[in-house]
Amino acid sequence: MKKENKIRVAMLWLFFGYFAILLCERILSVSLSIAHGVPLYGTPFHGFVYTMTFVSFASFFFYLGLRCRDAFKGLVRYDDATYKAIDFRRLSFAAGLLLLSGMVHTEYTIPGIQFASYGLYIVALLLQVVLLWTKVSHKPLLLLSFLYLVAFSMAIPVVYPSALSYAPVFEALEGVSAVLLVMIFTRMVIALYEGKEDLFDWPFIVLAVVLDAALIALRFQEEITWFVLIFVSLSALLFLAGAILKASLRKANAKNVNS
């Protein structure tokens, strides 16, 4: 088997490891909620997070079965033709659908298991960077894009219950923000699997900063969401570094053309 396809084997198993671990944690959370008598639709918040979880499950399984059948072949057949046919863009979309269930805090959530699954996903993205390393024109830009992608993923807010006087409005805004930012993150992951080295699109980072800043400000009375604050700030700094690098590359290219 070619070296490139050996890396694809590892990526495929990392994707399915992410699927398996996150699914197990989410199913366990829902099962324990039911077993302990948690009213799944007892409050608007519970209704939203459990519905989001169920919709995420249904859309994930439907899409995985419909559009990712070639990936299942790769779990049992180890040949170059099989792995060349696997479309990791579709697996990335499936991963985004499942990620939606991980962005809502159902009862009996186990954050450590969730982070373990996300770790596998990030390693899969890193392996795609390895595959692209010898093919791209600007390696530092690709590396910065990967770091930005990881930081951006960590800046997506998890929907938690709130005791604020305007909790329903805040929780609704947090839910919408989580869905939008998961969609943007998934689009960037797909772009990486399309072979793009530049993931720095300014509308995405502007939306992330605005939404996260609004959520942090609205929840300030209750708590400071340091995790989101740190990673949205890091995302903005990495975006700025990427913009500076892109400007310097354009300047160098223009100089080469004129010389």
C-alpha positions as CSV (number, residue, x, y, z in Angstrom):
1,M,0.0,0.0,0.0
2,K,1.2,3.5,-0.8
3,K,2.4,5.7,2.1
4,E,-0.3,8.2,1.3
5,N,-3.0,5.6,1.6
6,K,-1.5,4.3,4.9
7,I,-2.1,7.8,6.3
8,R,-5.7,7.6,4.9
9,V,-6.1,4.3,6.8
10,A,-5.1,6.0,10.0
11,M,-7.4,9.0,9.3
12,L,-10.4,6.7,8.6
13,W,-10.0,4.8,11.9
14,L,-9.6,8.1,13.7
15,F,-12.8,9.4,12.2
16,F,-14.7,6.2,13.2
17,G,-13.0,6.3,16.7
18,Y,-14.4,9.8,17.1
19,F,-17.8,8.7,15.9
20,A,-17.8,5.7,18.3
21,I,-16.6,7.4,21.4
22,L,-18.8,10.5,21.1
23,L,-21.8,8.4,20.2
24,C,-21.2,6.2,23.3
25,E,-20.9,9.2,25.5
26,R,-24.1,10.8,24.1
27,I,-26.1,7.6,24.2
28,L,-25.0,7.0,27.8
29,S,-25.9,10.6,28.8
30,V,-29.4,10.2,27.3
31,S,-29.9,6.7,28.8
32,L,-28.9,7.9,32.3
33,S,-31.2,10.9,32.0
34,I,-34.1,8.6,31.2
35,A,-33.1,6.0,33.9
36,H,-32.9,8.7,36.5
37,G,-36.2,10.3,35.6
38,V,-34.9,13.5,34.0
39,P,-37.9,15.2,32.3
40,L,-36.5,15.4,28.7
41,Y,-39.1,18.0,27.8
42,G,-39.8,19.3,31.3
43,T,-38.3,22.8,30.6
44,P,-37.6,24.7,27.3
45,F,-33.9,24.2,27.9
46,H,-34.2,20.4,28.3
47,G,-36.5,20.3,25.3
48,F,-34.0,22.1,23.2
49,V,-30.8,20.1,24.2
50,Y,-32.4,16.7,24.0
51,T,-34.2,17.5,20.7
52,M,-30.8,18.8,19.3
53,T,-29.2,15.5,20.4
54,F,-31.9,13.4,18.8
55,V,-31.9,15.4,15.5
56,S,-28.1,15.2,15.5
57,F,-28.2,11.4,15.9
58,A,-30.8,11.0,13.2
59,S,-29.1,13.2,10.6
60,F,-25.7,11.7,11.3
61,F,-26.8,8.1,10.8
62,F,-28.9,9.0,7.8
63,Y,-26.1,10.9,6.1
64,L,-23.4,8.3,7.1
65,G,-25.4,5.5,5.6
66,L,-26.4,7.3,2.5
67,R,-23.3,9.2,1.5
68,C,-20.3,7.5,3.3
69,R,-20.7,3.8,2.3
70,D,-17.3,3.8,0.7
71,A,-15.8,4.5,4.1
72,F,-17.2,1.4,5.6
73,K,-15.4,-0.7,2.9
74,G,-12.1,0.9,4.1
75,L,-12.7,-0.7,7.6
76,V,-12.4,-4.2,6.2
77,R,-10.5,-3.8,2.9
78,Y,-6.9,-2.6,2.8
79,D,-6.0,-1.8,-0.7
80,D,-5.1,1.4,-2.6
81,A,-8.2,1.5,-4.7
82,T,-10.5,1.4,-1.7
83,Y,-8.8,4.2,0.1
84,K,-8.4,6.4,-2.9
85,A,-12.2,6.2,-3.3
86,I,-13.0,7.4,0.2
87,D,-14.3,11.0,0.3
88,F,-13.1,12.5,3.6
89,R,-15.2,15.6,2.8
90,R,-18.3,13.6,3.3
91,L,-17.0,12.1,6.5
92,S,-16.2,15.6,7.7
93,F,-19.8,16.6,7.1
94,A,-21.0,13.6,9.0
95,A,-18.6,14.6,11.8
96,G,-20.2,18.0,11.9
97,L,-23.7,16.6,12.2
98,L,-22.6,14.5,15.1
99,L,-20.7,17.3,16.7
100,L,-24.0,19.2,17.1
101,S,-25.0,16.7,19.8
102,G,-21.8,17.3,21.7
103,M,-22.4,21.1,21.8
104,V,-25.4,20.8,24.1
105,H,-25.1,19.9,27.8
106,T,-27.6,17.1,28.5
107,E,-27.8,15.7,32.0
108,Y,-25.0,13.2,32.9
109,T,-22.7,14.6,30.2
110,I,-19.1,13.3,30.6
111,P,-16.8,16.1,29.3
112,G,-13.6,14.0,29.6
113,I,-14.9,11.3,27.2
114,Q,-16.1,14.1,24.8
115,F,-12.6,15.7,24.8
116,A,-11.1,12.3,24.1
117,S,-13.2,11.9,21.0
118,Y,-12.4,15.4,19.8
119,G,-8.7,14.6,20.3
120,L,-9.0,11.8,17.7
121,Y,-10.8,14.2,15.3
122,I,-8.0,16.8,15.6
123,V,-5.3,14.1,15.0
124,A,-7.2,13.1,11.8
125,L,-7.1,16.8,10.7
126,L,-3.4,16.9,11.5
127,L,-2.8,13.8,9.3
128,Q,-4.5,15.7,6.4
129,V,-2.0,18.5,7.0
130,V,0.8,15.9,6.7
131,L,-0.7,14.7,3.4
132,L,-0.9,18.2,2.0
133,W,2.6,19.3,3.3
134,T,4.5,18.4,0.1
135,K,1.7,19.6,-2.2
136,V,1.0,23.1,-1.0
137,S,2.8,26.3,-2.1
138,H,3.0,27.9,1.3
139,K,3.7,25.5,4.2
140,P,3.6,28.2,7.0
141,L,0.2,29.3,5.8
142,L,-1.1,25.7,6.0
143,L,0.3,25.3,9.5
144,L,-1.3,28.5,10.6
145,S,-4.6,27.4,9.1
146,F,-4.5,24.2,11.0
147,L,-3.8,26.0,14.3
148,Y,-6.5,28.5,13.6
149,L,-8.9,25.6,12.8
150,V,-8.2,23.9,16.1
151,A,-8.5,27.2,18.1
152,F,-11.8,28.0,16.3
153,S,-13.3,24.6,17.2
154,M,-12.5,25.3,20.9
155,A,-14.2,28.7,20.6
156,I,-17.6,27.1,19.8
157,P,-19.8,27.6,22.9
158,V,-21.5,24.6,24.6
159,V,-25.1,25.2,25.4
160,Y,-25.4,25.2,29.2
161,P,-28.5,26.0,31.4
162,S,-28.5,29.5,32.9
163,A,-30.0,31.1,36.0
164,L,-30.1,34.6,34.5
165,S,-33.3,36.5,34.6
166,Y,-33.3,36.5,30.8
167,A,-32.2,32.8,30.7
168,P,-34.5,31.7,27.8
169,V,-33.2,34.4,25.5
170,F,-29.6,33.8,26.5
171,E,-30.0,30.0,26.0
172,A,-31.6,30.5,22.6
173,L,-28.8,32.8,21.5
174,E,-26.2,30.3,22.8
175,G,-28.0,27.5,20.9
176,V,-28.1,29.4,17.6
177,S,-24.5,30.4,18.0
178,A,-23.3,26.9,18.6
179,V,-25.1,25.6,15.5
180,L,-23.8,28.4,13.3
181,L,-20.2,28.0,14.5
182,V,-20.3,24.2,14.1
183,M,-21.5,24.8,10.5
184,I,-18.6,27.2,9.9
185,F,-16.1,24.9,11.5
186,T,-17.3,22.0,9.4
187,R,-17.1,24.1,6.2
188,M,-13.4,24.8,7.1
189,V,-12.7,21.2,7.7
190,I,-14.2,20.3,4.4
191,A,-12.0,23.0,2.8
192,L,-8.9,21.4,4.4
193,Y,-9.9,18.0,2.9
194,E,-10.3,19.7,-0.5
195,G,-6.6,20.6,-0.3
196,K,-6.9,24.3,0.6
197,E,-4.0,25.8,2.5
198,D,-5.8,29.1,3.3
199,L,-8.7,28.8,5.8
200,F,-8.7,32.5,6.7
201,D,-12.1,33.9,5.6
202,W,-12.8,37.1,7.5
203,P,-16.7,36.7,7.7
204,F,-16.2,33.5,9.7
205,I,-14.0,35.0,12.3
206,V,-16.0,38.2,12.6
207,L,-19.2,36.2,13.2
208,A,-17.4,34.0,15.8
209,V,-16.0,37.0,17.7
210,V,-19.3,38.9,17.6
211,L,-21.3,35.9,18.8
212,D,-18.8,34.8,21.5
213,A,-18.4,38.3,22.8
214,A,-22.1,38.8,23.1
215,L,-22.5,35.5,25.0
216,I,-19.6,36.3,27.3
217,A,-21.0,39.8,28.0
218,L,-24.5,38.5,28.6
219,R,-23.3,35.8,31.0
220,F,-20.8,38.0,32.8
221,Q,-23.2,38.5,35.8
222,E,-23.3,34.7,36.3
223,E,-19.8,33.6,35.4
224,I,-17.0,34.4,33.0
225,T,-16.7,31.7,30.3
226,W,-12.9,31.7,30.3
227,F,-12.5,28.7,28.0
228,V,-14.5,30.4,25.2
229,L,-12.8,33.8,25.9
230,I,-9.3,32.3,25.7
231,F,-9.9,30.4,22.5
232,V,-11.9,33.0,20.6
233,S,-9.1,35.5,21.4
234,L,-6.5,32.9,20.2
235,S,-8.5,32.4,17.1
236,A,-8.6,36.1,16.4
237,L,-4.8,36.4,16.9
238,L,-4.1,33.4,14.6
239,F,-6.4,35.0,12.0
240,L,-4.5,38.2,12.3
241,A,-1.2,36.3,11.9
242,G,-2.6,34.5,8.8
243,A,-3.8,37.8,7.3
244,I,-0.3,39.3,7.8
245,L,1.4,36.2,6.3
246,K,-1.0,36.3,3.3
247,A,-0.3,40.0,2.8
248,S,3.5,39.4,2.8
249,L,3.1,36.5,0.4
250,R,1.1,38.8,-2.0
251,K,3.7,41.5,-1.7
252,A,6.5,39.0,-2.5
253,N,4.6,37.6,-5.4
254,A,4.0,41.1,-6.8
255,K,7.7,41.9,-6.4
256,N,8.7,38.7,-8.3
257,V,6.3,39.5,-11.1
258,N,7.6,43.1,-11.5
259,S,11.3,42.1,-11.3
